[in-house]
Amino acid sequence: MNRSHDSSQAKKSIELSKLFFNNISIDLIYGIPGLTDEKWEKNIDLALAYNLQHISAYALTVEPNTILKKLIDKGKIDNIDDGVLKRQNQIISVKLNKNKYLNYELSSFALKNYISINNSAYWQRKKYIGLGPSAHSFNGKKRIWNVSNNMKYINSLEKNKLPITIENLTEIDVYNEMVMTGLRTIWGISLDDIEKQLGKKFKNYLLDKSKVKIDKRLLVLDKKCLKITSKGRFLSDGIASDLFMLN
């Protein structure tokens, strides 16, 4: 993985953190080439032994221009196996649910009263402000991000200029975002919210597009909220894209 730390340093960091904090989250990655189901379960058991309040689990993705990508291209490491990803996702879901962790978002698990306020704000499209180079902000209608270069950021501020890029969201953008983020969470997509923010046209469009997914038991309509089912869980990105509205 070419990480700058090893497992002993990762464990040491958790142990040191527990001396000072009682609300800790860690990230786990599954689907790594060579990570057997047995090794994955040992990782999860180790995490559980620390009695952590929050655990995020992400499927490995191969990014361009990384050493991992180059090793896969050269055939020195096996490529990502979708079957392994699906199976290891199921393993952690079952194990953490048995240990009273709520899977409130596809990659996020929390003990009672420890759902991440920060992460949930993104999934629920709440307003937030980002400060500093590369930081992103959202005011409900616009997405704004600061220049990533430190010196350009500092120099712009010294000239009383905001080094930002602004994306104005259209109604279709807002609809697609509500679909994409809503399906990732246990709260689902609120039909009332869609209608309140965008009108009946968008709500009716969503209901019409979702009929096939409901029939296939990939989605369920629960108290005016469209939610992903356990069957559709690993297909959520594809399901969301099928519900999108095109410009």
N, C-alpha and C positions, 0 to 999 in steps of 0.2 A: 504493500500500500504506500510505501515511501513516506510514512508519517515521521515527524521529527521526535516522537516519543514512543516508548514501548509500553507493554502492558503493566509492568511494575510501576512505572511513572503515573500511568492513568489511575491505578488503584491507590497509589500514594496521594494523589490529588484529591480523590474522594475522601480518604481517611482524614486528611488535613482539613478539608472543608467541613466535615462533620464535627470538628472541634469547635467551630465558630458559628455554624448555620444549622437551622433545623428545617430548611426548605431547599432541597437540592434536586436538580434535574441532570440527567446524563443522556447522551445520544449513543445508540447502538446501530450498527450497520450489518445487514444480512445480505446474502447472495454473493459474498466474496468468493472468488474462485478458490477451491480447496477447503472451504468452510463446510464441514459435514453437518448434518442435522444434530449429531451428538455433541459436536463442539459448540454449535449454536445454543443448544439447551444448557450447556455448562456456562456459557456467557450470561444467559438469562438468569440462571440460578445464582451466579455470583452477584449480579445486580440486585436480585431479591434479598440476598444475604445482608446487603448494606441498608436495607429498610429505607429506600429512597422514596421521596414523595412524588416524583414525576420521572417518567422514562419516555424518551422518543426513540422510535425505531424506524430507520430509513433503508429502503432498498438501494443497493449499490447501483450507481449509474456511471457509465464510462464517459468521461468528458474528453473532448478533443485536446490535443497538445499536452497530454499527461503521460507519465511514464507507463502507467497501467495500460493506456490505449496503445502505446507503442509495443509493449510486450505481447498484448493480445494480437495485434496485427502481424507480429513476427511469429506467432504460433507458440511462444514460450509459456503463455498462460492461457487457460481455457476462457472462452468468452462467457458472458453472463447467460445463465440458463433460466428461462422464464418459469419452468416447472419448479426449480429449486426456490426461486423467489417466492412463488405462490405458497409453496409448502412451508418455508421458513417464516413467512408472514403469518400463516395459520398457527404455527407452533407458538409464537410469542403471544398472539392474540388469546389463545386458549389458556396458556400458562399465566398470563398477567390477569386475565379475567377471573381465574380461579383464586388469585391472590388479592381480589377486591380492588383491582385497578380498573377505572372506567376508561374505555377506549372512546374518548369524546371526539376525537378527530382521527383520520385514517392512520397517522403516524404517531399519535400522542396518547399516552396513558397516564392517568393521575389517580392518586388516592382521594378519598372524599375530602372536599374543600380545598383541593390543591390543583384544580384546573388552572392552566396558565392564563393569567389576565392579558399578558402581552400577546401571546399567540392567538387567543380567542378574538382579540380586537381585529386582527387581520381577517380571520375567517368570517367574522360578522360585519365586516366593512365599516368599522368604527373609525372616527377621525383620529389622526395621530400626527405628531410633528417630529421630524428628524433633524438633528443638529450635527454639523461637522461634515467633512469630506465624505462623499458617497452616500450620505444619509438620504432616506426617502421620507416624504410626507404625503398625507392624503386628507383632503377636506370634504370628501363626499362627492365632489364633482370633478376634481382635478387630482392628478398624481404629479408630484413635484420631486425632482431629485437633484442633489448638489453635485457639482463637478467632483470627480474622484481624485484628481491630482492635488496633493497638499499645498504646493506653492501657488498654483492657480487659484485655489480656494482662498488662501491668505491674501494674496495680492488683490483679488477682486474685492474682498471685504475692506481692505485698506483704502480702496477707491470708492467706497460706499456703494458697491454694486453687488447684487445677489448672483452668485455663479450657479444659476439653476436652469434646468430644462423642465418645461411644463407640458403635460399631456392632458388635453381637455377630453373628458369621456363623453361619448354620445350615449343616447338612451340604449342603443344596442350593446355598447360596451358595458354599461351598467348591468343590463340584463344578463349578459354572458358571464360577468363576474359573479353575480348573485347565484347563478346556476353552478358555476365551477366551485366556489367556496362553500356554498350550502351543502352540496352533495358530499363534501369531505367530512362533515360533522354529524353528530347525533341529532342536531336540531333540524337538519334538512333545509329545504327551500320552502319558505313560507309563501303560500299563494296570496295571502293577504298583503304581505310586504311588497310582492311583485305588483299587485294591483294598486296599492297605495302610492308607490313610487313611480310606476310606469304606465298604469292604466290597464283596462280590461283586455286590450288587444294583446299585450304581452302575456297576461295570465292565461288567456284562451289558447295562445300559441303554445305555451308550455304544457298545458293540459293535453292538447292534441298530440304534441310530439312525444309525450310520455306514455301514451296509451300502450304502445307496443312493448315498452320496457316493463310496464306494470303487468301486462299479460304474460310476459316471460319471467315474471317474479324477480326482476332485477331491481325494480323500484316498488315502493309501496306508498299509497296515499294515506297518511295518518293525521287526522285532525287538521286538515288543510295544509299539511306539510308533506312534500315529496322527500322520501328518505331512501337511501341505498339499502338493499337487503344484504344478508350475508353472502348470498349467491352472487350478487353484483359487486361486492366489495372490491375485488381485485380488478374489476373492469371499469372502475369509476371514471377514469379519465376519458375512456372511449364513450361511456354513457353520456358524460357531460358534453362532449363535443357533438354528439348526435342531437342534443337538446339546444345547442347554440342557434342563434339567429345570425345569418350572414348579412354583411353590409351590402 
